[in-house]
Amino acid sequence: MRIFVAGFQHETNTFAPSKADWAAFERGSSYPAFSRGTAMLDLIGPSSLPMAGFLAEARARGWTPVPSVWAGATPSAPVTEDAFERISAALLQDLHAAGRVDAVFLDLHGAAVAEHLDDAEGELLARVRAVVGPTLPLVATLDLHANLSERMLALADAFAVYRTYPHVDMVQAGQRAAGMLARRLAPGAPRWHTRHRRLPFLLPLNTQCTLMAPATEVMQRLAELQAAHGVELELAMGFPAADIADCGPVVFGHGADAQAVQQAVDALHDEVVARRAEWALHWLAPREAVREALRLAEGATQPVVIADTQDNPGAGGDSNTTGLLHALLAEGAGRRFPGRVALGLLFDPDAAQAACAAGVGAQLSLSLGRSVAAYDGTPTDAPVQAEVTVMATSDGIVPLHGPMTAGGTARLGPCARVDVQGVQVLLASAKAQMLDLDLCRFLGVEPVKMAIIVVKSSVHFRAAFAPVAAHILVAKAPGPMAADPADLPWTRLPADRARRP
């Protein structure tokens, strides 16, 4: 079997300040950089991405991967038309040149929006179908936060959605997709039926975490229903910051027995709806969060972690707002625990490069962070003007070993750690979500020795940090990513989801 394989990953926050241009995909940052052909196989193979799981399973089954492109960029505002069309053109050129293929596998996110396309993945699937025809088996993986469209569901034979958040099962999702494809390719296999139901509300990112209720129980119920009905059952919880008609959670399933698929979908849909009140989000204001962290840190042997959720670069923030840094300084956190309070990663190329140029031990005046437009258009906190001491520098090439990232490498450009009144600020020249302990350690911060750590993340940090944290708090400082979808100025979301509590 010759299986055409390609990947396109972008999670789009239409309210965010910065777009994903072609350079963002060439750079990759928290994703592998753009690659093509056999170079893509070499780059993705050792990673923890779905493509890696699919490739391993494909080879175990004796299939031959026919590689095309890998394109992934850090979540942001929409993908530029130029970037999307370049990626699409390269993929389609490879597909035309591939000759006979027996199936197609795509490693997708499911929540991509381009400047000219609300449903970027639906359009990409349509273009692939126009080349391979309506009957060639086509399967794909999707992020748990996918905003699925009816067009996507109609064009693919099957999707395998991640079932964990933090996403520690990406490889397994790729393996499940290979298993689905094997069943589709089996001689005499019946064509599958797909059924879906859209949920009538949006789920905040923070409460989608499958380490906590109600998501834990919902995913357990999904597995039970899948086994009971003998179908492939999936839940895409949606990315709740895309002002498009298809934003929001979708329950769907695939199988040869249409009635069994529908029954499983209905049962899971009803389970999620019945728990509606349990998805509510709870947070603290910045100074309130810091005061609580200081209280909890007294006598604790492990750090208190504060999530700066509204500046999460994994959800469209630029990782450069200063609300939590101002709060740490105002509450004297660095005086209470000198050198044992850290914040990162703060995306500030100018400050990072100035610190690197000055060198370890240097003292200098820096402007840290930026004031940017929050999701409601209001400006975030002003930059922090401070006298700092440079404590460590790095070229920003960071091998990763965490539960989500093992086998990957972050490429962050010049990076530095500076001391600001006892607070250790980790500066980077590229955006990256704080989801791996190595993203502290490369600048000399050992997380387990900290009293308080502020992370630019919403949920992914929990995979690596929860095992070493005494407590976890969620802070709602001004930023581009709304913790509560009800706060967003929706214009295109259907009325049944836009304004309900």
Buried (B, 14 or more C-beta within 10 A) or exposed (E): BEBBBBBBBBBBBBBBBBBBBBEBBBBBBBBBBBBBBEEBBEBBBEBBBBBBBBBBBBEEBEBEBBBBBBBBBBBBBBBBBEBBBBBBEBBBEBBEEBEEBBBBBBBBBBBBBBBEBBBBBBBBBBBBBEBBEEEBBBBBBBBBBBBBBEBBBEBBBBBBBBBBBBBBBBBBBBBBBBBBBBBBBEEEEEEBBBBBBBBBBBBBBBBBBBBBEBBEBBBEBBEBBBEEBEBBBBBBBBBBBBBBBBBBBBBBBBBBBBEBBBBBBBBBBEBBEEBBEBBEBEBBEBBBBBBBBBEBBEEBEBBBBBBBBBBBBBBBBBBBBBBBBBBBBEBBBBEBBBBBBBBBBBBBBEBBBBBBEBEBEBEBEBBBBBBBBBBEEEEBBEBBEBEBBBBBBBEBEBEBBBBBBBBBBBBBBBBBBBBBBBBBBBBBBBBBBBBBBBBBEBBBBEBEEBBBBBBBBBBBBBBBBBEBBBBBBBBBBBBBBBBBBBBBEBEEBEEEBBEEE
